[in-house]
């Protein structure tokens, strides 16, 4: 009966694997029936842990860098608005060629050739408060961008700290579960040997087997969660 239950679970798990493969193929934009192999073990990579996480985030996190660019754009717009208060000096230059031919008058032909240079000045006199309103709105935009940047910085930093703690805890849990797996495996084989000599019952063997399977399942889950935390840290630090 136990063997049949395990066979049923295996069939259900194989179906989930097929569905996950088709879903991944759709995400990658390839045929849903494209075959590929996935490693049956989870490998872990090194993470460059540093002390000053805040400075690292400011220099590498894409979300924070995007908000910094928004602040720079807002400040440039504010500077453009302020420039409207001052006179504007425009220069123009060129090179011209002209030809005149008057067959009816005394002037039959005249050529003109040479450079051209011009200067114009625009002085703002009255704009009905237009510049003042634009400058005020631009200042509000700068302040709003700075507030959003500060909130984003705190949020990303908080997410990173939580993920780092999760990473550390998953490592500790994984180490403990490796020990549990070793002990449950030994207990299972001891139960098998005891039943050979009639010193135990099949119920004890069944419980030892269940503990062994559950320990293995928890071990895989801890490895998966540890990998997720590792990927999340690298994503926040832009190290993927």
ZIJONOR-V204587 format. One record per run of one state. SS is the DSSP state (hx for helix, st for strand, lp for the rest). FROM is the first residue (numbers start at 1). LEN is the number of residues. If there is no record, write none. Layout:
ss->[SS:SS]
from->[FROM:FROM]
len->[LEN:LEN]
//
This chain:
ss->[lp:hx:lp:hx:lp:hx:lp:st:lp:st:lp:hx:lp:hx:lp]
from->[1:2:29:53:61:62:84:88:101:110:123:130:197:202:237]
len->[1:27:24:8:1:22:4:13:9:13:7:67:5:35:4]
//
